[in-house]
Amino acid sequence: MSSMSTEHEAKLLAFINTDLPFLLSDVTLGVAIPGVALTVILLAAIAYLQWNPVSRPHLDRVSFRLIIYTLIANLIFGSMMFANMKETTPGCSLVAFLGVTSPLFSACMSCCVALNLQLVLVYSVNGNMMEKFYILGTVFVCLACSIPTLAAGEFGWYATNGACWLRAPTPTVQLDWLLATYSVPTLLMSTVEVFSFVNILIFMLRHEIRSRSLRADTSTMSTSASESGIVTLASGLPKHPVVKFRSMIIRIALYPLLSCFLSSTACVLDVYSVLHPDLTDFNINLRTTNLCIYSFRPLLYTLLAATDPSFIRAVRSLSLKTCSSQCPHHDQTWSPCGTAKTHSFELPLAELALAQQRSRNDREGEDATKKTAASYADAGAEDNAQDRRPSAAPAEQAPLVKDDFQSEGFAHQI
């Protein structure tokens, strides 16, 4: 047994010294290169859409701007993986500083997305006014967590992983710096994200229950009013923003959920790696998994942002503009754009006059019908004045949308 154990340790030591660095490098480059490349392409596309006046209004949303900052942070983090650093490389401390600060910045921005969604939905806070506080708070948290570690000289070469990271002499000291610099702030942000998501779900469920109750009451009132000859406007009530933008709200909530999963998993694996520095088979597998999670960050955030409703609408607005410019209005054939074109020839004068006369007759008939229906309604109202509700009752059904919570501003604040 001892000989077999010695042989296994020898093979493991040989793997660590020869094959493990190449394996980790292949895993990093194989995942980080597509993520960084797609992030650059997406940021370039967003910059063009922001520059174009046609598509710019579709990107005017607080959470999407915060996600752009997240993409930039993940781009910096992914670029640091390409740095070929050694123990004696002068810039190793800077690479370690950026490698720890950029994921922390990304986690802070995702936390701000969840916090902003909760504040706008549940507490009716203006998200546009809070945006500057999100940015300033994120910068302050990142600098407060990273600058002391950089000043203490704790960023440098980490021999166990063979990378630029925290370089404390003992696992206990390294764990203290890791918790203070990255793990504790990130786990606190993940907690805020989970709490915000649960609070938003509870708010939407309560609103759905109230909406169903209101619809049932409105339907009953409309039925009784129609039987009395009263025309109600219950169906014309504007939709509450929660109902109108339900799919967008759920879609925005995916950003903090992804951040919570990536950050919490990476924190647990980082702490375990520091507490168990021995390179056993199990520890090597965990370190490789942790490296994959970090490497997947740029790719996953880019794919999620590329499928954002605001980005998709901005791209479609450009395609519709191009389509309308290629479909002139003097040709009455159906275009590939799906819009009708007008013919280049004109209708004969007699047919045009006949069409205009028919249109006038139709309008006169509609007006007469409306007047007759109104007279019948007035007569029925006078006959049933004692049995029906007061005429001011329908006006008591106030719209669900408050003055300070309009749909137009709501879409830009979340």
N, C-alpha and C positions, 0 to 999 in steps of 0.2 A: 504493500500500500504506500509506503514511504517513497519507493522508487517511482511509482506512478504519479504521486503528488509532485515529486521533484521534476519529473518529465513535463507535467502539465504547467508548472510554474516556469520552466525554461521556455516552453513554447509560447506562453503568454507574454513573457518578457521579450522574446524575439518579435512577437506581433506588435507589442507596444513600441519597440524601438524602430521597427522597419515599416510595417504596414499601417499602423494606426494613424500616423500623420497624413499619409496619402488618402486614407479612407475619410478622415474628417475633412480634408481639403476638397475631395470629390463631392462629398455631401453638401458642403457649404457652397461651392461654386455651382453645382448642379441645380440648386434651389434658388440661390441668391441672384444669379445672372438673369433668369427670366423675370424675377420680381423687380429688380432694378430697371431692366429694360422697359418693361410694361409701365412702371411708375413714371419713367421719363416721358414715354409716349403719352400717357394719360395727362400728365401735368402740362405738356405742350398743347394738347387738345383743349384742356380747360382754359389755358391762357388765350388761345385763339377765340374760344367761345366767349370769354370775358371781354375780349377786345371788340368783337362783332356786336354792333348795336341791336341786331335782330335777336340774337340768342342770349344776350347779357341779362335781360330781365328774368329769364328762367332759372338762372343760377343765383338769384338774389334770395338766399336762405341762410340763416345763421348756422345751422348744423352743417351745411355743405361747406361753408367757409372754414369752419373748424376742422372738417375732414381734410381740406386742402393742406392745412398746417400739419395734420397727422401724416399725410402722404410725404410731405417734405422731410419730416423727422425720420420716417421709415426709409426714405431714400438715402439720407445721411448714414443711417445705421447699416443699411445694406452695402453702401460703398465702403464702410470700414472693414467689411469682411474680406475685401479684395486686397487689403494692405498686407504685404508680405513682411511681417515684423519678426524680429529676433530679440533676444535678450539684451543685446547691446545697441539696438536701434534707438536713436535719440528721440524720435517722435512717439515712442510706445506709450508714454503717459497721456499724450493728447488723444491717441487712438482709444485708449481705455476710457478716458473722460467722455468722449463722444459716444463710445459704445454703450456706456451706462446711462448717459443723460438723454440720448435720443429716444430709447424705449420708454423712459420715464416721462418725457414730454408727450410722446404718443399716447400713453396711458392717461395723462392728465387731460388731454384734449378730448379723448373718448369719454372720460368722466364728465367733462363739461357738456358734451352732447346730451348725455342722459340727464344731467342736472337741469339744463336749459329746457328740455322737453317736459320735464316735470313742472318746472316753474311756470312755463307758458300755459300748459294744459290745466293743471290743478289749481294754481294760485293766480293765474291771469297776469303774470309779470311780463313786461315788455322785453322780449328776447334781444331786440336790436340795441336797447340801452345796456343790457347786461354783457354784450359781446366783448367790450373792452375790458371788463373786469375778469372775464374768463381768460383772456390772453395775458393780462398782467399777473393774475394769480398763478397761471401755469408757469410763466417765466420765473416768478418768485420762488415757487416750490422747487423747481429744478435747480436753480442756483443755490438755494438754501441747503439742498441735500448733497450737491456735488462739489461746491467750492470748498467746504471744509475738508473733504476727503482729498481733493487735489492739493490743497495747501499743506496737508499733513504728509504728502508724498506717498499715499497709499495706492495710487494708480501706477501700474507698471507691469512687468512681466510676471505672469502666473505660470510657474514651471509645471504644475500638475496637468493643466490643460494645454500648455504650450501656446498661450495666447496672451494678449495684452488685456489685463483685467485688474482685479484687486490683488495686491501682492503683500499681504500680511505674513509675518514669519510663522505664526501658529494658526491652526484652524479656529481657535476661540477668538482671537483678535480679528481675524478675517471675517468671521461670522458677525461680529459686532459692527464692523464697517459695512458689511453687506446689508444688514437689517436697517441701519440708519440711512444708508445712501439710496437703496432701491426697494428692498423687499417690503418693509413696513409701509412706506408711502403708497406703493403699488397695491398692496392688499387693502389698504384703507380706501383707495379709489375704487377697487373692485367691489367693496362693500357698499359704497355709495351707489354704484351702478346697479347692483342687485336691488337695493332698497328703492331706487328711483323706478326701476322697471316694474317691481311689484306694486308700487304706489300708482303708477300709470295704469296698470291692468285693473286694479281695484276701482279707480276713477272711471275707466271706460265701461266696466261692468255695471257700476251704479248708474252711469248715464244711460246705458242701454235699458236698464230696468225702468228708469224714469221715462224714457222715450216711449217704451211700449205702453206704459200706463197712460201717458198723455195721448198717444195715438188711439187707445181704446176709448178714452173719454171724449176725444174729438170726434171719433166715428159715431159714438152714441148721440152726441149733440147734433152732428150733421144729419143723422137719420131722423131725429125728432124735428129738426128745423125744416128739412125737406118735406116732411109730411105736412107741416103747417104752411108750406109755400114760401119759406124763406131760403134764399140762396146764401150759403156760407162761403167764406174764403179760407177755410181750414186747410184745404189742400195747397194754398198758396203760401203757407208759412215757410220762411227760409230754413234751410237745413243748418243744424248746428255744425260748427267746424269739426268737431270730433267725428260726426257722421260723414261729412264731406271729405275729410282728409284721413279717414281711418287707415286706409292702405299705406299712405305715406307715413303716418305715425308708427305703424308696425314696422315699416321698412327702416325708418331712422333708428328704431330701437335695436336693430341688428348690430350697429356699430359698437355700442357699449357692451353688448353681449359677447361679441368676438373679442374685444379687448379684455373683458373679464376672464374669459377662458384662457387666452394666451398669457396674460400677466400672472394669473394665479398659478397656472401650471409651471411657468418658468420660475416663479419664486420658490415653489416647493422643491423643484429639481435643483435649483441653485443652492438652497440651504442643505439639501441632502449631499450634494457634491462636496460642499465645504466640510461638512461633518464626517464624511467618509472619503478621504482622499486616496485610499488604496485603490489601485486599478485592477479590480477583479472583473470577471466576465459580466456580472450583473451591473457593476458600476460603469463599465465601458458602454454597455447598452443604454443605460440611463443618460450618460453624457452625450451619446450620439442622438438620442431622442430629444434632449434639451437643445442641442445644436440645430436640429431640424425645425423645432418650434420657433427658435429665433430667426432662422433663415426664411421661414415661410411668412413672416410678418409682412414684408413689403408686397409679396404676391397676393396674399389674402385681402389686405386692405385695398389694393389696387382693383382687384376683381369686384369687391363689394362697392367701391366708389364708381366703377365703370357701369354698374347696373343701377345706379341711383336714379330715382324718377326725375330729379331736376336735370341731371346730365342727359338723360335720354330725351326729355322734352326740348332741351337746348339743341341737340343734334337734329331732332325732327324739325324744328323751326327753320334751320338752314336748308334742309331738304325740301320743305314746303316753299321756301322762298325761291330756291332754284327751280322747282317745279312750276311755280307760277310765272317765272320769267321765261321759261321755255314753252309755255302754253299761251299764245296770244289770244286776245278776246275777240278776234274777228273771224274765227273759224268754229263752226257749230258741230264739230266732231268730238267724240270722246277721246280725251288725251290719256297717255299712260299715267299721268299724275292723278287721274280719277276726278278731274274737274271738267265741266262742260264748256265747250268753246262755242262762240256764236258764229253763224255763217257769214261769209264775205259778201253774199248777195242780200238784197233787201226784199221784204215782203211787198207784194203788190199793194197799191194804195187802197183798193176796194177791200181787200182782206184785212188790212190794217184798221180801216174804219169800222169794219164789222166786228173785229176783235175788241176795239175800244168800246163800241156800243154794248156788246155782251158784258163787258166788265162793269160798265155803269149800271146796267140792269141788275147784275148780281149784287152789287153794293146796295142799290135801292131796295132789293128784296130782303137783304139781310137787315137793313135798318128797320124796315116795316115789321119784320119778324121780332126784332128786339123790342120795338115799341109795344107790340101786341102782348108779348110775354111780360113786359113790365106792367102793363095795365092789369093783366090777370093776377099778377103777383100782388099788386096794390089792393085789388078787390079781395083777394083771399086773405090778405093781412088784416083788412078792416073787419072781415067776418069772423076771424079767429083771434081777435085781439085779446079776448079774455082767457083763451086756452094756451096761447103760446108764451114764450119767455119775452122779456123786454128786448127791444131792438138793439140796445147797447150791449147785450150779453156777448155777441161774437167779438166785440172789440176788446173784451176782457182777456181774450186769448192772446197774450203778448208773445211776440216772436221769441224763439229760444236764443237768438243771438243778441248779446248785449251791445251797447253802443261802443264800448271800449274793447270789444272782442269780435270785431268784424272778420269775415272770412278772408278778405283781401289782405289785411295786415297779418292775420294769423298764419297764412302760408309762408310769409317771409320771416316770421319770428321763430318758428320751430326749427 
